[in-house]
């Protein structure tokens, strides 16, 4: 009977693991990877630029107004979907706010403790609204805010030299993408009213500057590679010359010894 209990126990554990793995697989879209944030170190090492500091401050500011906005959505809205969205965004911003404060503490960045003027104005606007008017203001203001910070996060994620800022940028990017999707699920976003993205050909100077920067990086790497090759060749020549000199001296010494031995 002991072996049977062991077999049953193993089967139960295996079934539990299969169920857990299936649940995780179904939580994400098949084939769509989730960024492995645990691979990004969080040591605070690397230069911290003004742009890096600005991002950490902006993440903190986002929480200072979107948390109370989400709480208002739960209290003031008559729409169950808006209540649910408000609850999810408020709770998630509490987590993101803690991440921003942890990063700021590690990097000695001073953070604000209240929303800025524009954000406070949006909160006042929501406070005065009721019913469907509140729902529309809530979705419009948060959708616009998330849409504006999205490219800023991407820029810092791609350019920062500090690993803690890089990690926060990646985390914030995932939060913002989630919140955009939640807000759009309300069916209150007027996509036709969103600002049109600039034409890629409308800023040739920017594209030229980016290409020039990439070319400079490539040129620097090529020069370094060429220098390494030259130094390597010089080292080979010197080593070869030393070897030939040693061989020549050894041969000459051997001949002289043989000549002396004849007399």
C-alpha positions as CSV (number, residue, x, y, z in Angstrom):
1,X,0.0,0.0,0.0
2,X,2.9,2.3,0.6
3,X,4.0,2.2,-3.0
4,X,0.4,3.0,-4.1
5,X,0.4,6.1,-1.9
6,X,3.6,7.2,-3.4
7,X,2.3,6.8,-6.9
8,X,-0.9,8.6,-6.1
9,X,1.0,11.4,-4.5
10,X,3.3,11.8,-7.6
11,X,0.3,11.8,-9.9
12,X,-1.5,14.5,-7.8
13,X,1.6,16.7,-7.8
14,X,2.1,16.2,-11.6
15,X,-1.5,17.1,-12.3
16,X,-1.2,20.2,-10.1
17,X,1.8,21.4,-12.0
18,X,0.1,20.8,-15.4
19,X,-2.9,22.8,-14.3
20,X,-0.7,25.7,-13.0
21,X,1.3,25.7,-16.3
22,X,-1.9,25.7,-18.3
23,X,-3.3,28.7,-16.3
24,X,-0.1,30.6,-16.8
25,X,-0.1,29.9,-20.6
26,X,-3.7,31.0,-20.9
27,X,-2.9,34.2,-19.0
28,X,-0.8,35.5,-21.9
29,X,-1.5,35.5,-25.6
30,X,0.1,32.5,-27.3
31,X,3.4,33.4,-28.9
32,X,3.5,36.9,-27.4
33,X,6.5,37.1,-25.1
34,X,6.4,38.8,-21.7
35,X,9.6,40.9,-21.0
36,X,11.8,39.0,-18.5
37,X,12.3,41.9,-16.2
38,X,14.3,39.8,-13.7
39,X,17.1,39.8,-16.2
40,X,17.7,43.5,-15.7
41,X,19.9,44.2,-12.7
42,X,18.8,46.8,-10.1
43,X,22.1,48.0,-8.6
44,X,21.9,51.7,-9.3
45,X,25.0,51.6,-11.4
46,X,25.5,53.8,-14.5
47,X,25.2,57.5,-15.2
48,X,21.9,59.1,-14.2
49,X,20.9,61.9,-16.7
50,X,18.4,64.7,-16.3
51,X,16.1,62.7,-18.6
52,X,16.3,59.7,-16.3
53,X,15.4,61.8,-13.3
54,X,12.5,63.3,-15.2
55,X,11.1,59.9,-15.9
56,X,11.2,58.7,-12.3
57,X,9.5,62.0,-11.3
58,X,6.8,61.5,-13.9
59,X,6.1,58.0,-12.8
60,X,5.6,59.3,-9.3
61,X,3.4,62.2,-10.5
62,X,1.2,59.7,-12.4
63,X,0.4,57.8,-9.3
64,X,-0.3,61.0,-7.3
65,X,-3.3,61.8,-9.5
66,X,-4.3,58.5,-11.1
67,X,-4.8,56.7,-7.8
68,X,-7.3,59.3,-6.5
69,X,-8.9,59.4,-9.9
70,X,-9.4,55.7,-9.9
71,X,-10.9,55.9,-6.4
72,X,-13.3,58.6,-7.7
73,X,-14.3,56.3,-10.5
74,X,-15.3,53.6,-8.0
75,X,-17.4,56.1,-6.1
76,X,-18.9,58.4,-8.7
77,X,-19.5,56.3,-11.8
78,X,-22.7,54.4,-12.4
79,X,-21.0,52.3,-15.0
80,X,-19.8,48.9,-13.6
81,X,-17.1,48.7,-16.3
82,X,-15.7,52.2,-15.3
83,X,-15.8,51.2,-11.7
84,X,-13.8,48.1,-12.5
85,X,-11.3,49.9,-14.6
86,X,-10.8,52.6,-12.0
87,X,-10.2,50.0,-9.3
88,X,-7.6,48.1,-11.4
89,X,-5.7,51.2,-12.5
90,X,-5.7,52.6,-9.0
91,X,-4.4,49.4,-7.4
92,X,-1.8,48.9,-10.1
93,X,-0.5,52.5,-9.7
94,X,0.0,51.9,-6.0
95,X,2.4,49.1,-7.0
96,X,4.1,51.3,-9.7
97,X,4.4,54.2,-7.3
98,X,6.3,52.0,-4.8
99,X,8.6,50.9,-7.6
100,X,9.3,54.6,-8.4
101,X,9.9,55.5,-4.8
102,X,12.3,52.6,-4.4
103,X,14.2,53.7,-7.5
104,X,14.3,57.3,-6.3
105,X,15.6,56.3,-2.9
106,X,18.4,54.2,-4.4
107,X,19.4,57.0,-6.8
108,X,18.9,59.8,-4.4
109,X,16.2,61.5,-6.5
110,X,13.8,63.9,-4.8
111,X,10.2,63.2,-5.6
112,X,7.1,65.4,-5.4
113,X,4.3,64.7,-2.9
114,X,1.4,66.2,-4.7
115,X,0.1,66.4,-8.3
116,X,1.2,69.2,-10.6
117,X,-1.1,72.0,-11.6
118,X,-2.5,70.3,-14.7
119,X,-3.1,67.0,-12.9
120,X,-4.9,68.8,-10.0
121,X,-7.0,70.5,-12.5
122,X,-8.1,67.2,-14.0
123,X,-9.0,65.9,-10.6
124,X,-11.0,69.0,-9.9
125,X,-12.8,68.5,-13.2
126,X,-13.7,64.9,-12.3
127,X,-14.8,66.0,-8.8
128,X,-17.4,68.4,-10.3
129,X,-18.7,65.8,-12.9
130,X,-21.4,63.1,-12.4
131,X,-22.6,60.1,-14.3
132,X,-21.7,59.7,-17.9
133,X,-20.0,63.0,-18.0
134,X,-17.6,61.8,-15.3
135,X,-17.0,58.6,-17.2
136,X,-16.0,60.4,-20.3
137,X,-13.7,62.9,-18.5
138,X,-12.1,60.0,-16.6
139,X,-11.3,58.0,-19.7
140,X,-10.3,61.0,-21.8
141,X,-7.9,62.4,-19.3
142,X,-6.2,59.1,-18.4
143,X,-6.0,57.9,-22.0
144,X,-4.3,61.2,-23.0
145,X,-1.9,61.1,-20.1
146,X,-0.9,57.5,-20.8
147,X,-0.6,58.2,-24.5
148,X,1.8,61.1,-23.9
149,X,4.1,59.3,-21.5
150,X,4.3,56.1,-23.6
151,X,7.0,57.4,-26.0
152,X,8.9,59.1,-23.2
153,X,9.2,55.7,-21.4
154,X,10.4,54.0,-24.6
155,X,13.1,56.6,-25.2
156,X,14.5,56.2,-21.7
157,X,14.2,52.4,-21.8
158,X,16.3,52.4,-25.0
159,X,18.9,55.0,-24.0
160,X,19.5,55.1,-20.2
161,X,22.8,54.0,-18.9
162,X,21.6,53.3,-15.4
163,X,20.3,49.8,-14.7
164,X,17.7,50.9,-12.0
165,X,16.2,53.4,-14.4
166,X,16.2,50.9,-17.2
167,X,14.3,48.4,-15.0
168,X,11.8,51.0,-13.9
169,X,11.2,52.1,-17.5
170,X,10.5,48.6,-18.5
171,X,8.1,48.1,-15.6
172,X,6.4,51.4,-16.3
173,X,6.0,50.5,-20.0
174,X,4.1,47.3,-19.0
175,X,1.8,49.2,-16.7
176,X,1.1,51.9,-19.2
177,X,0.3,49.4,-22.0
178,X,-2.1,47.6,-19.6
179,X,-3.8,50.9,-18.6
180,X,-4.2,52.0,-22.2
181,X,-5.9,48.7,-23.0
182,X,-8.2,48.9,-19.9
183,X,-9.3,52.4,-20.7
184,X,-10.0,51.5,-24.4
185,X,-12.1,48.6,-23.2
186,X,-14.6,51.1,-21.9
187,X,-15.7,51.8,-25.5
188,X,-15.5,55.6,-24.6
189,X,-12.3,56.4,-26.4
190,X,-12.8,58.4,-29.6
191,X,-9.9,57.1,-31.7
192,X,-10.8,59.5,-34.5
193,X,-10.1,62.4,-32.2
194,X,-6.6,61.2,-31.2
195,X,-3.7,63.3,-32.5
196,X,-2.2,62.0,-35.7
197,X,1.3,60.7,-35.5
198,X,3.8,62.9,-37.4
199,X,4.7,61.7,-40.9
200,X,8.0,59.8,-40.8
201,X,9.2,62.0,-43.8
202,X,8.2,65.2,-42.0
203,X,11.4,65.4,-40.0
204,X,14.3,64.6,-42.3
205,X,16.7,66.5,-40.0
206,X,15.9,64.1,-37.2
207,X,16.3,61.1,-39.3
208,X,19.6,62.5,-40.6
209,X,20.8,63.1,-37.1
210,X,19.9,59.6,-36.0
211,X,21.6,58.1,-39.0
212,X,24.7,60.2,-38.4
213,X,24.8,59.1,-34.8
214,X,24.5,55.4,-35.8
215,X,27.2,55.9,-38.5
216,X,29.5,57.6,-35.9
217,X,29.1,54.6,-33.6
218,X,29.7,52.2,-36.4
219,X,32.8,54.2,-37.6
220,X,34.2,54.2,-34.0
221,X,33.8,50.5,-33.8
222,X,35.4,50.0,-37.2
223,X,38.4,52.2,-36.2
224,X,38.8,50.3,-32.9
225,X,38.7,47.0,-34.8
226,X,41.3,48.3,-37.3
227,X,43.5,49.5,-34.5
228,X,43.3,46.1,-32.9
229,X,44.3,44.4,-36.1
230,X,47.3,46.8,-36.6
231,X,48.5,46.2,-33.1
232,X,48.1,42.5,-33.6
233,X,50.1,42.5,-36.8
234,X,52.8,44.6,-35.1
235,X,53.0,42.1,-32.3
236,X,53.3,39.2,-34.7
237,X,56.1,41.0,-36.6
238,X,58.0,41.8,-33.4
239,X,57.5,38.2,-32.2
240,X,58.6,36.8,-35.5
241,X,61.7,39.0,-35.6
242,X,62.7,38.0,-32.1
243,X,62.2,34.4,-33.0
244,X,64.4,34.7,-36.2
245,X,67.0,36.6,-34.2
246,X,67.1,33.9,-31.6
247,X,67.3,31.2,-34.2
248,X,70.1,33.0,-36.0
249,X,72.1,33.6,-32.8
250,X,71.6,29.9,-31.9
251,X,72.8,28.7,-35.3
252,X,75.8,31.1,-35.3
253,X,76.8,29.9,-31.9
254,X,76.6,26.3,-32.9
255,X,78.7,26.9,-36.0
256,X,81.4,28.7,-34.0
257,X,81.5,25.9,-31.4
258,X,82.0,23.3,-34.2
259,X,84.8,25.4,-35.8
260,X,86.7,25.7,-32.5
261,X,86.4,22.0,-32.0
262,X,88.3,21.3,-35.2
263,X,91.5,22.8,-33.9
